[in-house]
Protein backbone atom coordinates (compact mmCIF):
# COMPACT_ATOMS: atom_id res chain seq x y z
CA UNK A 1 0.00 0.00 0.00
CA UNK A 2 1.41 3.34 -1.06
CA UNK A 3 1.59 5.95 1.66
CA UNK A 4 3.13 9.41 1.62
CA UNK A 5 3.62 11.74 4.59
CA UNK A 6 3.28 15.45 3.82
CA UNK A 7 6.36 17.25 5.17
CA UNK A 8 6.23 20.64 6.89
CA UNK A 9 6.17 23.41 4.33
CA UNK A 10 5.67 21.00 1.41
CA UNK A 11 2.97 21.83 -1.09
CA UNK A 12 0.15 19.41 -1.73
CA UNK A 13 1.15 19.22 -5.40
CA UNK A 14 4.63 17.96 -4.51
CA UNK A 15 3.20 15.37 -2.12
CA UNK A 16 0.79 14.24 -4.84
CA UNK A 17 3.67 13.89 -7.32
CA UNK A 18 5.57 11.74 -4.80
CA UNK A 19 2.46 9.62 -4.24
CA UNK A 20 1.94 9.06 -7.98
CA UNK A 21 5.60 8.11 -8.41
CA UNK A 22 5.34 5.62 -5.53
CA UNK A 23 2.17 4.08 -7.00
CA UNK A 24 3.93 3.62 -10.35
CA UNK A 25 6.99 2.05 -8.71
CA UNK A 26 4.88 -0.44 -6.77
CA UNK A 27 2.89 -1.44 -9.91
CA UNK A 28 -0.41 -0.95 -8.09
CA UNK A 29 -2.28 0.20 -11.22
CA UNK A 30 -0.98 -2.74 -13.27
CA UNK A 31 -2.12 -5.16 -10.56
CA UNK A 32 -5.60 -3.60 -10.39
CA UNK A 33 -6.00 -3.82 -14.17
CA UNK A 34 -4.88 -7.46 -14.13
CA UNK A 35 -7.49 -8.35 -11.49
CA UNK A 36 -10.27 -6.25 -13.03
CA UNK A 37 -11.73 -9.23 -14.90
CA UNK A 38 -11.22 -12.99 -15.03
CA UNK A 39 -9.52 -14.66 -17.95
CA UNK A 40 -9.82 -18.38 -18.43
CA UNK A 41 -6.44 -20.16 -18.63
CA UNK A 42 -6.86 -20.72 -22.38
CA UNK A 43 -7.69 -17.07 -22.99
CA UNK A 44 -4.73 -15.99 -20.87
CA UNK A 45 -2.45 -18.19 -22.99
CA UNK A 46 -3.83 -16.71 -26.24
CA UNK A 47 -3.39 -13.15 -24.98
CA UNK A 48 0.16 -13.89 -23.84
CA UNK A 49 1.14 -15.40 -27.20
CA UNK A 50 -0.50 -12.52 -29.08
CA UNK A 51 1.52 -10.01 -27.06
CA UNK A 52 4.69 -12.00 -27.76
CA UNK A 53 3.94 -11.96 -31.51
CA UNK A 54 3.34 -8.21 -31.36
CA UNK A 55 6.63 -7.66 -29.48
CA UNK A 56 8.56 -9.77 -31.98
CA UNK A 57 6.97 -7.95 -34.92
CA UNK A 58 7.96 -4.58 -33.43
CA UNK A 59 11.48 -5.81 -32.72
CA UNK A 60 11.93 -7.07 -36.27
CA UNK A 61 10.63 -3.81 -37.75
CA UNK A 62 13.04 -1.78 -35.57
CA UNK A 63 15.95 -3.96 -36.69
CA UNK A 64 15.15 -3.21 -40.33
CA UNK A 65 14.10 -6.72 -41.31
CA UNK A 66 11.04 -6.95 -43.52
CA UNK A 67 7.90 -8.22 -41.77
CA UNK A 68 6.49 -11.36 -43.39
CA UNK A 69 2.76 -11.49 -44.00
CA UNK A 70 0.87 -14.63 -43.03
CA UNK A 71 -0.79 -16.42 -45.88
C-alpha positions in Angstrom: 0.0 0.0 0.0 1.4 3.3 -1.1 1.6 5.9 1.7 3.1 9.4 1.6 3.6 11.7 4.6 3.3 15.5 3.8 6.4 17.3 5.2 6.2 20.6 6.9 6.2 23.4 4.3 5.7 21.0 1.4 3.0 21.8 -1.1 0.2 19.4 -1.7 1.2 19.2 -5.4 4.6 18.0 -4.5 3.2 15.4 -2.1 0.8 14.2 -4.8 3.7 13.9 -7.3 5.6 11.7 -4.8 2.5 9.6 -4.2 1.9 9.1 -8.0 5.6 8.1 -8.4 5.3 5.6 -5.5 2.2 4.1 -7.0 3.9 3.6 -10.3 7.0 2.1 -8.7 4.9 -0.4 -6.8 2.9 -1.4 -9.9 -0.4 -1.0 -8.1 -2.3 0.2 -11.2 -1.0 -2.7 -13.3 -2.1 -5.2 -10.6 -5.6 -3.6 -10.4 -6.0 -3.8 -14.2 -4.9 -7.5 -14.1 -7.5 -8.3 -11.5 -10.3 -6.2 -13.0 -11.7 -9.2 -14.9 -11.2 -13.0 -15.0 -9.5 -14.7 -18.0 -9.8 -18.4 -18.4 -6.4 -20.2 -18.6 -6.9 -20.7 -22.4 -7.7 -17.1 -23.0 -4.7 -16.0 -20.9 -2.5 -18.2 -23.0 -3.8 -16.7 -26.2 -3.4 -13.1 -25.0 0.2 -13.9 -23.8 1.1 -15.4 -27.2 -0.5 -12.5 -29.1 1.5 -10.0 -27.1 4.7 -12.0 -27.8 3.9 -12.0 -31.5 3.3 -8.2 -31.4 6.6 -7.7 -29.5 8.6 -9.8 -32.0 7.0 -7.9 -34.9 8.0 -4.6 -33.4 11.5 -5.8 -32.7 11.9 -7.1 -36.3 10.6 -3.8 -37.8 13.0 -1.8 -35.6 15.9 -4.0 -36.7 15.2 -3.2 -40.3 14.1 -6.7 -41.3 11.0 -7.0 -43.5 7.9 -8.2 -41.8 6.5 -11.4 -43.4 2.8 -11.5 -44.0 0.9 -14.6 -43.0 -0.8 -16.4 -45.9 
